[in-house]
Amino acid sequence: MAETPSLIDSEVFLAFSTYATVVVLKMMLMSPMTAYFRFTRKCFANMEDTGMAKTPEDKKRMLRVDPDVERVRRCHQNDLENIIPFVVIGLLYTLTGPDLSTALLHFRVFVGSRLFHTVAYVLPLPQPSRGLAWMVGMGATFSMAYRVLILGTLYL
């Protein structure tokens, strides 16, 4: 009887691990980017973060909402809403034994869309560039979820 290869030896799983790591690291880098924008714009959310100010008035001026900081924060929030589902569904997808080329297409499309989404959000590029990037990434995740659900219903 042929031995079933383990998941960890699967080329699909290794590819998924690589692409998932890329987008998770991209998402993690949004925090330092937010900090960068906060410091360069001298815009903070908490009084204790205004320690560099010399006077109480300067501290109060630093407690404000800055559109650039908020743009990066919203981009980070959007990453959380899209990358976490990709990682969970992508892992389940790899368990369905997809063809390597099809899996690579899903992973690459998602990662490319998220990288472009970040560029479109932070720069900002005119719409519908950001919206299209979001839809393409969401489509890749839904496509993987569809396969998981369709194959899963065979066992109901």
C-alpha positions in Angstrom: 0.0 0.0 0.0 1.3 3.5 -0.9 2.2 5.7 1.9 0.3 9.0 2.2 2.7 11.9 2.3 2.5 14.0 5.4 1.1 17.6 5.2 4.5 19.1 6.2 6.1 17.4 3.1 3.5 18.7 0.8 4.6 21.3 -1.8 1.3 23.0 -1.5 1.7 23.4 2.3 5.3 24.7 1.9 4.1 27.2 -0.7 1.2 28.2 1.6 3.6 28.6 4.6 5.8 30.9 2.5 3.0 33.1 1.2 1.2 33.2 4.5 4.4 34.3 6.2 4.9 37.1 3.7 1.4 38.6 4.3 1.6 38.1 8.1 5.0 39.9 8.2 3.5 42.7 6.0 0.6 43.0 8.5 3.1 43.1 11.4 5.1 45.9 9.7 2.0 48.1 9.7 2.5 48.7 13.5 6.0 50.3 13.0 4.6 52.2 10.0 1.8 53.6 12.3 4.5 54.6 14.9 6.5 56.3 12.2 3.6 58.4 11.1 2.7 59.2 14.7 6.2 60.5 15.4 6.7 62.3 12.2 3.3 64.0 12.4 3.6 64.5 16.2 0.1 63.0 16.6 -0.6 60.7 19.5 -3.6 59.1 21.1 -2.5 59.0 24.7 -1.1 61.7 27.0 1.8 59.5 28.2 3.0 59.3 24.6 3.6 63.1 24.4 6.7 63.1 26.7 8.8 64.8 24.1 6.7 68.0 24.3 8.1 70.8 26.4 4.9 72.5 27.6 1.4 71.3 28.6 0.0 73.2 25.6 2.4 71.3 23.2 1.2 68.1 24.8 -2.4 69.0 24.2 -1.6 69.9 20.5 -0.1 66.4 20.1 -3.3 64.7 21.2 -5.2 64.9 17.9 -6.3 62.8 15.0 -4.1 63.0 11.9 -5.5 61.8 8.5 -2.2 60.1 7.5 -2.0 58.2 10.8 -5.6 57.2 10.5 -5.1 56.0 6.9 -2.3 53.7 8.0 -4.4 52.4 11.0 -7.3 51.7 8.7 -5.0 49.8 6.3 -3.7 47.8 9.2 -7.3 47.1 10.3 -8.2 45.9 6.8 -5.2 43.6 6.9 -6.5 42.0 10.1 -9.9 41.5 8.6 -8.5 39.8 5.5 -5.1 38.2 6.2 -6.3 36.2 9.3 -9.2 34.6 7.3 -6.7 33.8 4.4 -4.4 32.1 6.8 -7.2 30.0 8.4 -8.9 29.1 5.1 -5.6 28.6 3.3 -4.5 26.1 5.9 -7.8 24.2 5.5 -7.5 24.5 1.7 -4.0 22.8 1.8 -5.7 19.9 3.6 -8.0 19.3 0.6 -5.0 18.3 -1.6 -5.3 20.9 -4.3 -3.2 20.9 -7.5 0.1 22.8 -6.8 -0.4 25.2 -9.8 -4.0 26.0 -8.7 -2.9 26.5 -5.1 0.0 28.8 -6.2 -2.4 30.9 -8.2 -4.6 31.4 -5.2 -1.7 32.2 -2.9 0.0 34.5 -5.3 -3.1 36.4 -6.3 -4.0 37.0 -2.6 -0.5 38.1 -1.6 -0.2 40.4 -4.7 -3.6 41.9 -4.0 -2.7 42.6 -0.4 0.6 44.2 -1.3 -1.1 46.4 -3.9 -3.9 47.2 -1.5 -1.4 48.6 1.0 0.4 50.7 -1.6 -3.0 52.0 -2.8 -4.2 52.8 0.7 -1.0 54.4 2.1 -0.1 56.6 -0.9 -3.2 57.0 -1.6 -4.0 55.9 -5.2 -7.3 56.9 -6.7 -10.3 54.6 -6.3 -11.2 52.0 -7.5 -7.6 50.7 -7.2 -7.8 49.9 -3.5 -11.3 48.5 -3.8 -10.4 46.3 -6.7 -7.3 45.0 -4.8 -9.5 44.2 -1.9 -12.0 42.3 -4.1 -9.4 40.3 -5.8 -7.9 39.1 -2.5 -11.3 38.4 -1.1 -12.1 36.4 -4.3 -9.1 34.2 -3.8 -10.0 33.5 -0.2 -13.6 32.7 -1.1 -12.5 30.5 -3.9 -10.4 28.4 -1.5 -13.2 28.4 1.0 -15.6 27.1 -1.7 -13.3 24.1 -2.4 -13.1 23.3 1.3 -16.9 23.5 1.7 -17.6 21.5 -1.5 -15.2 18.7 -0.5 -16.4 18.8 3.1 -20.1 18.3 2.0 -19.1 14.9 0.6 -18.7 13.7 4.2 -22.0 15.1 5.5 
